[in-house]
């Protein structure tokens, strides 16, 4: 699986991007399905890298900071809307 990680990760990002485009341009359901597939691929990569922490230590730390940033952004946007 190690040699396919980059391809799976790229496919997941493309599906997330297509989901955003489809959700706004065509149909919300089609966009949600494409985005869900992209997120599922991304989660598979994150779990694989977390199970092999020593080999992917730098990627794991980057993923943690990206997720913390996303969570912080969501909280800020949530409280600003109120």
mmCIF file of the N, C-alpha and C atoms, coordinates in Angstrom:
data_MODEL
# 
_entry.id   MODEL 
# 
loop_
_atom_site.group_PDB 
_atom_site.id 
_atom_site.type_symbol 
_atom_site.label_atom_id 
_atom_site.label_alt_id 
_atom_site.label_comp_id 
_atom_site.label_asym_id 
_atom_site.label_entity_id 
_atom_site.label_seq_id 
_atom_site.pdbx_PDB_ins_code 
_atom_site.Cartn_x 
_atom_site.Cartn_y 
_atom_site.Cartn_z 
_atom_site.occupancy 
_atom_site.B_iso_or_equiv 
_atom_site.pdbx_formal_charge 
_atom_site.auth_seq_id 
_atom_site.auth_comp_id 
_atom_site.auth_asym_id 
_atom_site.auth_atom_id 
_atom_site.pdbx_PDB_model_num 
ATOM 1   N N  . UNK A 1 1  ? 0.827   -1.193 0.000   1.00 0.00 ? 1  UNK A N  1 
ATOM 2   C CA . UNK A 1 1  ? 0.000   0.000  0.000   1.00 0.00 ? 1  UNK A CA 1 
ATOM 3   C C  . UNK A 1 1  ? 0.869   1.253  0.000   1.00 0.00 ? 1  UNK A C  1 
ATOM 4   N N  . UNK A 1 2  ? 2.083   1.117  0.494   1.00 0.00 ? 2  UNK A N  1 
ATOM 5   C CA . UNK A 1 2  ? 2.947   2.284  0.623   1.00 0.00 ? 2  UNK A CA 1 
ATOM 6   C C  . UNK A 1 2  ? 3.171   2.988  -0.714  1.00 0.00 ? 2  UNK A C  1 
ATOM 7   N N  . UNK A 1 3  ? 3.288   2.233  -1.796  1.00 0.00 ? 3  UNK A N  1 
ATOM 8   C CA . UNK A 1 3  ? 3.549   2.871  -3.084  1.00 0.00 ? 3  UNK A CA 1 
ATOM 9   C C  . UNK A 1 3  ? 2.304   3.532  -3.680  1.00 0.00 ? 3  UNK A C  1 
ATOM 10  N N  . UNK A 1 4  ? 1.139   3.258  -3.135  1.00 0.00 ? 4  UNK A N  1 
ATOM 11  C CA . UNK A 1 4  ? -0.093  3.860  -3.656  1.00 0.00 ? 4  UNK A CA 1 
ATOM 12  C C  . UNK A 1 4  ? -0.617  5.003  -2.788  1.00 0.00 ? 4  UNK A C  1 
ATOM 13  N N  . UNK A 1 5  ? 0.079   5.348  -1.729  1.00 0.00 ? 5  UNK A N  1 
ATOM 14  C CA . UNK A 1 5  ? -0.405  6.393  -0.812  1.00 0.00 ? 5  UNK A CA 1 
ATOM 15  C C  . UNK A 1 5  ? -0.607  7.728  -1.516  1.00 0.00 ? 5  UNK A C  1 
ATOM 16  N N  . UNK A 1 6  ? 0.342   8.142  -2.308  1.00 0.00 ? 6  UNK A N  1 
ATOM 17  C CA . UNK A 1 6  ? 0.247   9.450  -2.971  1.00 0.00 ? 6  UNK A CA 1 
ATOM 18  C C  . UNK A 1 6  ? -0.919  9.463  -3.960  1.00 0.00 ? 6  UNK A C  1 
ATOM 19  N N  . UNK A 1 7  ? -1.113  8.358  -4.692  1.00 0.00 ? 7  UNK A N  1 
ATOM 20  C CA . UNK A 1 7  ? -2.228  8.293  -5.643  1.00 0.00 ? 7  UNK A CA 1 
ATOM 21  C C  . UNK A 1 7  ? -3.577  8.340  -4.937  1.00 0.00 ? 7  UNK A C  1 
ATOM 22  N N  . UNK A 1 8  ? -3.688  7.622  -3.815  1.00 0.00 ? 8  UNK A N  1 
ATOM 23  C CA . UNK A 1 8  ? -4.945  7.633  -3.055  1.00 0.00 ? 8  UNK A CA 1 
ATOM 24  C C  . UNK A 1 8  ? -5.198  9.015  -2.477  1.00 0.00 ? 8  UNK A C  1 
ATOM 25  N N  . UNK A 1 9  ? -4.152  9.636  -1.951  1.00 0.00 ? 9  UNK A N  1 
ATOM 26  C CA . UNK A 1 9  ? -4.295  10.976 -1.377  1.00 0.00 ? 9  UNK A CA 1 
ATOM 27  C C  . UNK A 1 9  ? -4.693  11.995 -2.446  1.00 0.00 ? 9  UNK A C  1 
ATOM 28  N N  . UNK A 1 10 ? -4.074  11.917 -3.611  1.00 0.00 ? 10 UNK A N  1 
ATOM 29  C CA . UNK A 1 10 ? -4.414  12.827 -4.709  1.00 0.00 ? 10 UNK A CA 1 
ATOM 30  C C  . UNK A 1 10 ? -5.844  12.596 -5.178  1.00 0.00 ? 10 UNK A C  1 
ATOM 31  N N  . UNK A 1 11 ? -6.251  11.336 -5.274  1.00 0.00 ? 11 UNK A N  1 
ATOM 32  C CA . UNK A 1 11 ? -7.623  11.020 -5.671  1.00 0.00 ? 11 UNK A CA 1 
ATOM 33  C C  . UNK A 1 11 ? -8.627  11.577 -4.676  1.00 0.00 ? 11 UNK A C  1 
ATOM 34  N N  . UNK A 1 12 ? -8.311  11.470 -3.394  1.00 0.00 ? 12 UNK A N  1 
ATOM 35  C CA . UNK A 1 12 ? -9.205  12.013 -2.368  1.00 0.00 ? 12 UNK A CA 1 
ATOM 36  C C  . UNK A 1 12 ? -9.345  13.518 -2.469  1.00 0.00 ? 12 UNK A C  1 
ATOM 37  N N  . UNK A 1 13 ? -8.241  14.218 -2.715  1.00 0.00 ? 13 UNK A N  1 
ATOM 38  C CA . UNK A 1 13 ? -8.299  15.675 -2.844  1.00 0.00 ? 13 UNK A CA 1 
ATOM 39  C C  . UNK A 1 13 ? -9.084  16.086 -4.097  1.00 0.00 ? 13 UNK A C  1 
ATOM 40  N N  . UNK A 1 14 ? -8.904  15.348 -5.170  1.00 0.00 ? 14 UNK A N  1 
ATOM 41  C CA . UNK A 1 14 ? -9.662  15.635 -6.399  1.00 0.00 ? 14 UNK A CA 1 
ATOM 42  C C  . UNK A 1 14 ? -11.145 15.416 -6.163  1.00 0.00 ? 14 UNK A C  1 
ATOM 43  N N  . UNK A 1 15 ? -11.495 14.343 -5.456  1.00 0.00 ? 15 UNK A N  1 
ATOM 44  C CA . UNK A 1 15 ? -12.911 14.083 -5.174  1.00 0.00 ? 15 UNK A CA 1 
ATOM 45  C C  . UNK A 1 15 ? -13.502 15.161 -4.265  1.00 0.00 ? 15 UNK A C  1 
ATOM 46  N N  . UNK A 1 16 ? -12.744 15.641 -3.293  1.00 0.00 ? 16 UNK A N  1 
ATOM 47  C CA . UNK A 1 16 ? -13.223 16.738 -2.448  1.00 0.00 ? 16 UNK A CA 1 
ATOM 48  C C  . UNK A 1 16 ? -13.466 17.994 -3.275  1.00 0.00 ? 16 UNK A C  1 
ATOM 49  N N  . UNK A 1 17 ? -12.542 18.303 -4.168  1.00 0.00 ? 17 UNK A N  1 
ATOM 50  C CA . UNK A 1 17 ? -12.685 19.475 -5.025  1.00 0.00 ? 17 UNK A CA 1 
ATOM 51  C C  . UNK A 1 17 ? -13.894 19.318 -5.942  1.00 0.00 ? 17 UNK A C  1 
ATOM 52  N N  . UNK A 1 18 ? -14.041 18.140 -6.561  1.00 0.00 ? 18 UNK A N  1 
ATOM 53  C CA . UNK A 1 18 ? -15.200 17.900 -7.427  1.00 0.00 ? 18 UNK A CA 1 
ATOM 54  C C  . UNK A 1 18 ? -16.502 17.961 -6.641  1.00 0.00 ? 18 UNK A C  1 
ATOM 55  N N  . UNK A 1 19 ? -16.471 17.486 -5.402  1.00 0.00 ? 19 UNK A N  1 
ATOM 56  C CA . UNK A 1 19 ? -17.667 17.559 -4.563  1.00 0.00 ? 19 UNK A CA 1 
ATOM 57  C C  . UNK A 1 19 ? -18.083 18.992 -4.299  1.00 0.00 ? 19 UNK A C  1 
ATOM 58  N N  . UNK A 1 20 ? -17.110 19.857 -4.065  1.00 0.00 ? 20 UNK A N  1 
ATOM 59  C CA . UNK A 1 20 ? -17.429 21.268 -3.840  1.00 0.00 ? 20 UNK A CA 1 
ATOM 60  C C  . UNK A 1 20 ? -18.009 21.897 -5.105  1.00 0.00 ? 20 UNK A C  1 
ATOM 61  N N  . UNK A 1 21 ? -17.411 21.590 -6.243  1.00 0.00 ? 21 UNK A N  1 
ATOM 62  C CA . UNK A 1 21 ? -17.902 22.139 -7.516  1.00 0.00 ? 21 UNK A CA 1 
ATOM 63  C C  . UNK A 1 21 ? -19.291 21.601 -7.823  1.00 0.00 ? 21 UNK A C  1 
ATOM 64  N N  . UNK A 1 22 ? -19.478 20.296 -7.710  1.00 0.00 ? 22 UNK A N  1 
ATOM 65  C CA . UNK A 1 22 ? -20.780 19.698 -7.999  1.00 0.00 ? 22 UNK A CA 1 
ATOM 66  C C  . UNK A 1 22 ? -21.858 20.199 -7.045  1.00 0.00 ? 22 UNK A C  1 
ATOM 67  N N  . UNK A 1 23 ? -21.488 20.374 -5.796  1.00 0.00 ? 23 UNK A N  1 
ATOM 68  C CA . UNK A 1 23 ? -22.461 20.838 -4.802  1.00 0.00 ? 23 UNK A CA 1 
ATOM 69  C C  . UNK A 1 23 ? -22.996 22.221 -5.115  1.00 0.00 ? 23 UNK A C  1 
ATOM 70  N N  . UNK A 1 24 ? -22.147 23.081 -5.648  1.00 0.00 ? 24 UNK A N  1 
ATOM 71  C CA . UNK A 1 24 ? -22.586 24.440 -5.958  1.00 0.00 ? 24 UNK A CA 1 
ATOM 72  C C  . UNK A 1 24 ? -23.159 24.566 -7.363  1.00 0.00 ? 24 UNK A C  1 
ATOM 73  N N  . UNK A 1 25 ? -22.614 23.845 -8.306  1.00 0.00 ? 25 UNK A N  1 
ATOM 74  C CA . UNK A 1 25 ? -22.998 24.041 -9.699  1.00 0.00 ? 25 UNK A CA 1 
ATOM 75  C C  . UNK A 1 25 ? -24.137 23.131 -10.154 1.00 0.00 ? 25 UNK A C  1 
ATOM 76  N N  . UNK A 1 26 ? -24.117 21.883 -9.746  1.00 0.00 ? 26 UNK A N  1 
ATOM 77  C CA . UNK A 1 26 ? -25.059 20.925 -10.312 1.00 0.00 ? 26 UNK A CA 1 
ATOM 78  C C  . UNK A 1 26 ? -26.119 20.501 -9.306  1.00 0.00 ? 26 UNK A C  1 
ATOM 79  N N  . UNK A 1 27 ? -25.698 19.733 -8.316  1.00 0.00 ? 27 UNK A N  1 
ATOM 80  C CA . UNK A 1 27 ? -26.655 19.129 -7.404  1.00 0.00 ? 27 UNK A CA 1 
ATOM 81  C C  . UNK A 1 27 ? -25.986 18.938 -6.051  1.00 0.00 ? 27 UNK A C  1 
ATOM 82  N N  . UNK A 1 28 ? -26.660 19.314 -4.997  1.00 0.00 ? 28 UNK A N  1 
ATOM 83  C CA . UNK A 1 28 ? -26.091 19.194 -3.663  1.00 0.00 ? 28 UNK A CA 1 
ATOM 84  C C  . UNK A 1 28 ? -25.845 17.735 -3.291  1.00 0.00 ? 28 UNK A C  1 
ATOM 85  N N  . UNK A 1 29 ? -26.734 16.824 -3.678  1.00 0.00 ? 29 UNK A N  1 
ATOM 86  C CA . UNK A 1 29 ? -26.566 15.410 -3.343  1.00 0.00 ? 29 UNK A CA 1 
ATOM 87  C C  . UNK A 1 29 ? -25.349 14.818 -4.044  1.00 0.00 ? 29 UNK A C  1 
ATOM 88  N N  . UNK A 1 30 ? -25.175 15.130 -5.308  1.00 0.00 ? 30 UNK A N  1 
ATOM 89  C CA . UNK A 1 30 ? -24.016 14.622 -6.044  1.00 0.00 ? 30 UNK A CA 1 
ATOM 90  C C  . UNK A 1 30 ? -22.725 15.163 -5.439  1.00 0.00 ? 30 UNK A C  1 
ATOM 91  N N  . UNK A 1 31 ? -22.731 16.418 -5.060  1.00 0.00 ? 31 UNK A N  1 
ATOM 92  C CA . UNK A 1 31 ? -21.560 17.017 -4.427  1.00 0.00 ? 31 UNK A CA 1 
ATOM 93  C C  . UNK A 1 31 ? -21.254 16.386 -3.081  1.00 0.00 ? 31 UNK A C  1 
ATOM 94  N N  . UNK A 1 32 ? -22.288 16.096 -2.311  1.00 0.00 ? 32 UNK A N  1 
ATOM 95  C CA . UNK A 1 32 ? -22.092 15.481 -0.998  1.00 0.00 ? 32 UNK A CA 1 
ATOM 96  C C  . UNK A 1 32 ? -21.521 14.071 -1.133  1.00 0.00 ? 32 UNK A C  1 
ATOM 97  N N  . UNK A 1 33 ? -21.989 13.333 -2.120  1.00 0.00 ? 33 UNK A N  1 
ATOM 98  C CA . UNK A 1 33 ? -21.470 11.978 -2.334  1.00 0.00 ? 33 UNK A CA 1 
ATOM 99  C C  . UNK A 1 33 ? -20.006 12.024 -2.755  1.00 0.00 ? 33 UNK A C  1 
ATOM 100 N N  . UNK A 1 34 ? -19.667 12.906 -3.679  1.00 0.00 ? 34 UNK A N  1 
ATOM 101 C CA . UNK A 1 34 ? -18.277 13.020 -4.127  1.00 0.00 ? 34 UNK A CA 1 
ATOM 102 C C  . UNK A 1 34 ? -17.374 13.480 -2.986  1.00 0.00 ? 34 UNK A C  1 
ATOM 103 N N  . UNK A 1 35 ? -17.833 14.419 -2.197  1.00 0.00 ? 35 UNK A N  1 
ATOM 104 C CA . UNK A 1 35 ? -17.035 14.899 -1.065  1.00 0.00 ? 35 UNK A CA 1 
ATOM 105 C C  . UNK A 1 35 ? -16.879 13.803 -0.012  1.00 0.00 ? 35 UNK A C  1 
ATOM 106 N N  . UNK A 1 36 ? -17.915 13.018 0.218   1.00 0.00 ? 36 UNK A N  1 
ATOM 107 C CA . UNK A 1 36 ? -17.832 11.922 1.189   1.00 0.00 ? 36 UNK A CA 1 
ATOM 108 C C  . UNK A 1 36 ? -16.810 10.876 0.746   1.00 0.00 ? 36 UNK A C  1 
ATOM 109 N N  . UNK A 1 37 ? -16.783 10.575 -0.537  1.00 0.00 ? 37 UNK A N  1 
ATOM 110 C CA . UNK A 1 37 ? -15.788 9.628  -1.055  1.00 0.00 ? 37 UNK A CA 1 
ATOM 111 C C  . UNK A 1 37 ? -14.387 10.193 -0.876  1.00 0.00 ? 37 UNK A C  1 
ATOM 112 N N  . UNK A 1 38 ? -14.213 11.475 -1.171  1.00 0.00 ? 38 UNK A N  1 
ATOM 113 C CA . UNK A 1 38 ? -12.914 12.113 -0.989  1.00 0.00 ? 38 UNK A CA 1 
ATOM 114 C C  . UNK A 1 38 ? -12.471 12.101 0.459   1.00 0.00 ? 38 UNK A C  1 
ATOM 115 N N  . UNK A 1 39 ? -13.388 12.395 1.377   1.00 0.00 ? 39 UNK A N  1 
ATOM 116 C CA . UNK A 1 39 ? -13.059 12.360 2.805   1.00 0.00 ? 39 UNK A CA 1 
ATOM 117 C C  . UNK A 1 39 ? -12.728 10.948 3.269   1.00 0.00 ? 39 UNK A C  1 
ATOM 118 N N  . UNK A 1 40 ? -13.453 9.966  2.755   1.00 0.00 ? 40 UNK A N  1 
ATOM 119 C CA . UNK A 1 40 ? -13.178 8.577  3.113   1.00 0.00 ? 40 UNK A CA 1 
ATOM 120 C C  . UNK A 1 40 ? -11.771 8.166  2.676   1.00 0.00 ? 40 UNK A C  1 
ATOM 121 N N  . UNK A 1 41 ? -11.380 8.552  1.468   1.00 0.00 ? 41 UNK A N  1 
ATOM 122 C CA . UNK A 1 41 ? -10.026 8.250  1.000   1.00 0.00 ? 41 UNK A CA 1 
ATOM 123 C C  . UNK A 1 41 ? -8.982  8.947  1.867   1.00 0.00 ? 41 UNK A C  1 
ATOM 124 N N  . UNK A 1 42 ? -9.254  10.183 2.253   1.00 0.00 ? 42 UNK A N  1 
ATOM 125 C CA . UNK A 1 42 ? -8.329  10.937 3.093   1.00 0.00 ? 42 UNK A CA 1 
ATOM 126 C C  . UNK A 1 42 ? -8.195  10.294 4.471   1.00 0.00 ? 42 UNK A C  1 
ATOM 127 N N  . UNK A 1 43 ? -9.305  9.839  5.034   1.00 0.00 ? 43 UNK A N  1 
ATOM 128 C CA . UNK A 1 43 ? -9.281  9.204  6.354   1.00 0.00 ? 43 UNK A CA 1 
ATOM 129 C C  . UNK A 1 43 ? -8.508  7.881  6.299   1.00 0.00 ? 43 UNK A C  1 
ATOM 130 N N  . UNK A 1 44 ? -8.645  7.142  5.206   1.00 0.00 ? 44 UNK A N  1 
ATOM 131 C CA . UNK A 1 44 ? -7.884  5.892  5.055   1.00 0.00 ? 44 UNK A CA 1 
ATOM 132 C C  . UNK A 1 44 ? -6.388  6.185  5.098   1.00 0.00 ? 44 UNK A C  1 
ATOM 133 N N  . UNK A 1 45 ? -5.955  7.226  4.406   1.00 0.00 ? 45 UNK A N  1 
ATOM 134 C CA . UNK A 1 45 ? -4.539  7.596  4.395   1.00 0.00 ? 45 UNK A CA 1 
ATOM 135 C C  . UNK A 1 45 ? -4.089  8.021  5.795   1.00 0.00 ? 45 UNK A C  1 
ATOM 136 N N  . UNK A 1 46 ? -4.895  8.812  6.475   1.00 0.00 ? 46 UNK A N  1 
ATOM 137 C CA . UNK A 1 46 ? -4.535  9.278  7.818   1.00 0.00 ? 46 UNK A CA 1 
ATOM 138 C C  . UNK A 1 46 ? -4.413  8.103  8.783   1.00 0.00 ? 46 UNK A C  1 
ATOM 139 N N  . UNK A 1 47 ? -5.329  7.154  8.718   1.00 0.00 ? 47 UNK A N  1 
ATOM 140 C CA . UNK A 1 47 ? -5.275  5.994  9.605   1.00 0.00 ? 47 UNK A CA 1 
ATOM 141 C C  . UNK A 1 47 ? -4.043  5.150  9.300   1.00 0.00 ? 47 UNK A C  1 
ATOM 142 N N  . UNK A 1 48 ? -3.754  4.930  8.024   1.00 0.00 ? 48 UNK A N  1 
ATOM 143 C CA . UNK A 1 48 ? -2.575  4.140  7.649   1.00 0.00 ? 48 UNK A CA 1 
ATOM 144 C C  . UNK A 1 48 ? -1.299  4.808  8.162   1.00 0.00 ? 48 UNK A C  1 
ATOM 145 N N  . UNK A 1 49 ? -1.199  6.117  7.967   1.00 0.00 ? 49 UNK A N  1 
ATOM 146 C CA . UNK A 1 49 ? -0.003  6.827  8.422   1.00 0.00 ? 49 UNK A CA 1 
ATOM 147 C C  . UNK A 1 49 ? 0.078   6.864  9.940   1.00 0.00 ? 49 UNK A C  1 
ATOM 148 N N  . UNK A 1 50 ? -1.048  6.931  10.627  1.00 0.00 ? 50 UNK A N  1 
ATOM 149 C CA . UNK A 1 50 ? -1.037  6.922  12.094  1.00 0.00 ? 50 UNK A CA 1 
ATOM 150 C C  . UNK A 1 50 ? -0.585  5.565  12.628  1.00 0.00 ? 50 UNK A C  1 
ATOM 151 N N  . UNK A 1 51 ? -0.945  4.498  11.939  1.00 0.00 ? 51 UNK A N  1 
ATOM 152 C CA . UNK A 1 51 ? -0.520  3.170  12.363  1.00 0.00 ? 51 UNK A CA 1 
ATOM 153 C C  . UNK A 1 51 ? 0.971   2.942  12.127  1.00 0.00 ? 51 UNK A C  1 
ATOM 154 N N  . UNK A 1 52 ? 1.559   3.698  11.219  1.00 0.00 ? 52 UNK A N  1 
ATOM 155 C CA . UNK A 1 52 ? 2.988   3.623  10.922  1.00 0.00 ? 52 UNK A CA 1 
ATOM 156 C C  . UNK A 1 52 ? 3.635   4.964  11.301  1.00 0.00 ? 52 UNK A C  1 
ATOM 157 N N  . UNK A 1 53 ? 3.509   5.328  12.590  1.00 0.00 ? 53 UNK A N  1 
ATOM 158 C CA . UNK A 1 53 ? 3.875   6.654  13.071  1.00 0.00 ? 53 UNK A CA 1 
ATOM 159 C C  . UNK A 1 53 ? 5.330   6.996  12.794  1.00 0.00 ? 53 UNK A C  1 
ATOM 160 N N  . UNK A 1 54 ? 6.247   6.107  13.091  1.00 0.00 ? 54 UNK A N  1 
ATOM 161 C CA . UNK A 1 54 ? 7.670   6.422  12.953  1.00 0.00 ? 54 UNK A CA 1 
ATOM 162 C C  . UNK A 1 54 ? 8.051   6.730  11.508  1.00 0.00 ? 54 UNK A C  1 
ATOM 163 N N  . UNK A 1 55 ? 7.450   6.039  10.572  1.00 0.00 ? 55 UNK A N  1 
ATOM 164 C CA . UNK A 1 55 ? 7.764   6.244  9.168   1.00 0.00 ? 55 UNK A CA 1 
ATOM 165 C C  . UNK A 1 55 ? 7.173   7.554  8.644   1.00 0.00 ? 55 UNK A C  1 
ATOM 166 N N  . UNK A 1 56 ? 6.002   7.942  9.145   1.00 0.00 ? 56 UNK A N  1 
ATOM 167 C CA . UNK A 1 56 ? 5.289   9.123  8.650   1.00 0.00 ? 56 UNK A CA 1 
ATOM 168 C C  . UNK A 1 56 ? 5.123   10.179 9.742   1.00 0.00 ? 56 UNK A C  1 
ATOM 169 N N  . UNK A 1 57 ? 6.094   10.318 10.615  1.00 0.00 ? 57 UNK A N  1 
ATOM 170 C CA . UNK A 1 57 ? 5.995   11.242 11.739  1.00 0.00 ? 57 UNK A CA 1 
ATOM 171 C C  . UNK A 1 57 ? 5.727   12.676 11.292  1.00 0.00 ? 57 UNK A C  1 
ATOM 172 N N  . UNK A 1 58 ? 6.463   13.153 10.319  1.00 0.00 ? 58 UNK A N  1 
ATOM 173 C CA . UNK A 1 58 ? 6.291   14.541 9.852   1.00 0.00 ? 58 UNK A CA 1 
ATOM 174 C C  . UNK A 1 58 ? 4.904   14.752 9.239   1.00 0.00 ? 58 UNK A C  1 
ATOM 175 N N  . UNK A 1 59 ? 4.448   13.809 8.418   1.00 0.00 ? 59 UNK A N  1 
ATOM 176 C CA . UNK A 1 59 ? 3.111   13.911 7.829   1.00 0.00 ? 59 UNK A CA 1 
ATOM 177 C C  . UNK A 1 59 ? 2.027   13.885 8.904   1.00 0.00 ? 59 UNK A C  1 
ATOM 178 N N  . UNK A 1 60 ? 2.217   13.047 9.914   1.00 0.00 ? 60 UNK A N  1 
ATOM 179 C CA . UNK A 1 60 ? 1.225   12.961 10.991  1.00 0.00 ? 60 UNK A CA 1 
ATOM 180 C C  . UNK A 1 60 ? 1.131   14.264 11.777  1.00 0.00 ? 60 UNK A C  1 
ATOM 181 N N  . UNK A 1 61 ? 2.266   14.862 12.073  1.00 0.00 ? 61 UNK A N  1 
ATOM 182 C CA . UNK A 1 61 ? 2.243   16.144 12.785  1.00 0.00 ? 61 UNK A CA 1 
ATOM 183 C C  . UNK A 1 61 ? 1.577   17.221 11.938  1.00 0.00 ? 61 UNK A C  1 
ATOM 184 N N  . UNK A 1 62 ? 1.861   17.232 10.656  1.00 0.00 ? 62 UNK A N  1 
ATOM 185 C CA . UNK A 1 62 ? 1.220   18.192 9.762   1.00 0.00 ? 62 UNK A CA 1 
ATOM 186 C C  . UNK A 1 62 ? -0.289  17.967 9.719   1.00 0.00 ? 62 UNK A C  1 
ATOM 187 N N  . UNK A 1 63 ? -0.721  16.703 9.639   1.00 0.00 ? 63 UNK A N  1 
ATOM 188 C CA . UNK A 1 63 ? -2.153  16.395 9.645   1.00 0.00 ? 63 UNK A CA 1 
ATOM 189 C C  . UNK A 1 63 ? -2.822  16.853 10.935  1.00 0.00 ? 63 UNK A C  1 
ATOM 190 N N  . UNK A 1 64 ? -2.133  16.676 12.059  1.00 0.00 ? 64 UNK A N  1 
ATOM 191 C CA . UNK A 1 64 ? -2.696  17.113 13.342  1.00 0.00 ? 64 UNK A CA 1 
ATOM 192 C C  . UNK A 1 64 ? -2.891  18.629 13.350  1.00 0.00 ? 64 UNK A C  1 
ATOM 193 N N  . UNK A 1 65 ? -1.885  19.374 12.874  1.00 0.00 ? 65 UNK A N  1 
ATOM 194 C CA . UNK A 1 65 ? -2.006  20.831 12.859  1.00 0.00 ? 65 UNK A CA 1 
ATOM 195 C C  . UNK A 1 65 ? -3.072  21.305 11.870  1.00 0.00 ? 65 UNK A C  1 
ATOM 196 N N  . UNK A 1 66 ? -3.197  20.639 10.738  1.00 0.00 ? 66 UNK A N  1 
ATOM 197 C CA . UNK A 1 66 ? -4.243  21.002 9.769   1.00 0.00 ? 66 UNK A CA 1 
ATOM 198 C C  . UNK A 1 66 ? -5.623  20.764 10.376  1.00 0.00 ? 66 UNK A C  1 
ATOM 199 N N  . UNK A 1 67 ? -5.797  19.627 11.041  1.00 0.00 ? 67 UNK A N  1 
ATOM 200 C CA . UNK A 1 67 ? -7.093  19.332 11.658  1.00 0.00 ? 67 UNK A CA 1 
ATOM 201 C C  . UNK A 1 67 ? -7.407  20.309 12.792  1.00 0.00 ? 67 UNK A C  1 
ATOM 202 N N  . UNK A 1 68 ? -6.409  20.647 13.605  1.00 0.00 ? 68 UNK A N  1 
ATOM 203 C CA . UNK A 1 68 ? -6.634  21.629 14.662  1.00 0.00 ? 68 UNK A CA 1 
ATOM 204 C C  . UNK A 1 68 ? -6.998  22.991 14.089  1.00 0.00 ? 68 UNK A C  1 
ATOM 205 N N  . UNK A 1 69 ? -6.344  23.370 13.007  1.00 0.00 ? 69 UNK A N  1 
ATOM 206 C CA . UNK A 1 69 ? -6.677  24.626 12.344  1.00 0.00 ? 69 UNK A CA 1 
ATOM 207 C C  . UNK A 1 69 ? -8.088  24.620 11.788  1.00 0.00 ? 69 UNK A C  1 
ATOM 208 N N  . UNK A 1 70 ? -8.485  23.507 11.202  1.00 0.00 ? 70 UNK A N  1 
ATOM 209 C CA . UNK A 1 70 ? -9.846  23.402 10.663  1.00 0.00 ? 70 UNK A CA 1 
ATOM 210 C C  . UNK A 1 70 ? -10.883 23.462 11.776  1.00 0.00 ? 70 UNK A C  1 
ATOM 211 N N  . UNK A 1 71 ? -10.622 22.781 12.881  1.00 0.00 ? 71 UNK A N  1 
ATOM 212 C CA . UNK A 1 71 ? -11.550 22.802 14.010  1.00 0.00 ? 71 UNK A CA 1 
ATOM 213 C C  . UNK A 1 71 ? -11.646 24.209 14.594  1.00 0.00 ? 71 UNK A C  1 
ATOM 214 N N  . UNK A 1 72 ? -10.524 24.865 14.741  1.00 0.00 ? 72 UNK A N  1 
ATOM 215 C CA . UNK A 1 72 ? -10.516 26.234 15.257  1.00 0.00 ? 72 UNK A CA 1 
ATOM 216 C C  . UNK A 1 72 ? -11.283 27.175 14.328  1.00 0.00 ? 72 UNK A C  1 
ATOM 217 N N  . UNK A 1 73 ? -11.092 27.026 13.026  1.00 0.00 ? 73 UNK A N  1 
ATOM 218 C CA . UNK A 1 73 ? -11.816 27.845 12.048  1.00 0.00 ? 73 UNK A CA 1 
ATOM 219 C C  . UNK A 1 73 ? -13.314 27.611 12.129  1.00 0.00 ? 73 UNK A C  1 
ATOM 220 N N  . UNK A 1 74 ? -13.716 26.355 12.268  1.00 0.00 ? 74 UNK A N  1 
ATOM 221 C CA . UNK A 1 74 ? -15.145 26.032 12.367  1.00 0.00 ? 74 UNK A CA 1 
ATOM 222 C C  . UNK A 1 74 ? -15.739 26.663 13.619  1.00 0.00 ? 74 UNK A C  1 
ATOM 223 N N  . UNK A 1 75 ? -15.046 26.572 14.755  1.00 0.00 ? 75 UNK A N  1 
ATOM 224 C CA . UNK A 1 75 ? -15.546 27.188 15.985  1.00 0.00 ? 75 UNK A CA 1 
ATOM 225 C C  . UNK A 1 75 ? -15.643 28.703 15.854  1.00 0.00 ? 75 UNK A C  1 
ATOM 226 N N  . UNK A 1 76 ? -14.646 29.321 15.274  1.00 0.00 ? 76 UNK A N  1 
ATOM 227 C CA . UNK A 1 76 ? -14.676 30.776 15.100  1.00 0.00 ? 76 UNK A CA 1 
ATOM 228 C C  . UNK A 1 76 ? -15.841 31.178 14.216  1.00 0.00 ? 76 UNK A C  1 
ATOM 229 N N  . UNK A 1 77 ? -16.022 30.486 13.094  1.00 0.00 ? 77 UNK A N  1 
ATOM 230 C CA . UNK A 1 77 ? -17.141 30.809 12.197  1.00 0.00 ? 77 UNK A CA 1 
ATOM 231 C C  . UNK A 1 77 ? -18.482 30.557 12.867  1.00 0.00 ? 77 UNK A C  1 
ATOM 232 N N  . UNK A 1 78 ? -18.560 29.514 13.675  1.00 0.00 ? 78 UNK A N  1 
ATOM 233 C CA . UNK A 1 78 ? -19.806 29.205 14.375  1.00 0.00 ? 78 UNK A CA 1 
ATOM 234 C C  . UNK A 1 78 ? -20.170 30.317 15.358  1.00 0.00 ? 78 UNK A C  1 
ATOM 235 N N  . UNK A 1 79 ? -19.195 30.781 16.119  1.00 0.00 ? 79 UNK A N  1 
ATOM 236 C CA . UNK A 1 79 ? -19.494 31.810 17.112  1.00 0.00 ? 79 UNK A CA 1 
ATOM 237 C C  . UNK A 1 79 ? -19.651 33.191 16.490  1.00 0.00 ? 79 UNK A C  1 
ATOM 238 N N  . UNK A 1 80 ? -19.066 33.435 15.331  1.00 0.00 ? 80 UNK A N  1 
ATOM 239 C CA . UNK A 1 80 ? -19.259 34.714 14.660  1.00 0.00 ? 80 UNK A CA 1 
ATOM 240 C C  . UNK A 1 80 ? -20.645 34.831 14.038  1.00 0.00 ? 80 UNK A C  1 
ATOM 241 N N  . UNK A 1 81 ? -21.235 33.701 13.672  1.00 0.00 ? 81 UNK A N  1 
ATOM 242 C CA . UNK A 1 81 ? -22.584 33.715 13.077  1.00 0.00 ? 81 UNK A CA 1 
ATOM 243 C C  . UNK A 1 81 ? -23.640 34.033 14.111  1.00 0.00 ? 81 UNK A C  1 
ATOM 244 N N  . UNK A 1 82 ? -23.375 33.785 15.362  1.00 0.00 ? 82 UNK A N  1 
ATOM 245 C CA . UNK A 1 82 ? -24.380 33.999 16.414  1.00 0.00 ? 82 UNK A CA 1 
ATOM 246 C C  . UNK A 1 82 ? -24.526 35.415 16.686  1.00 0.00 ? 82 UNK A C  1 
# 
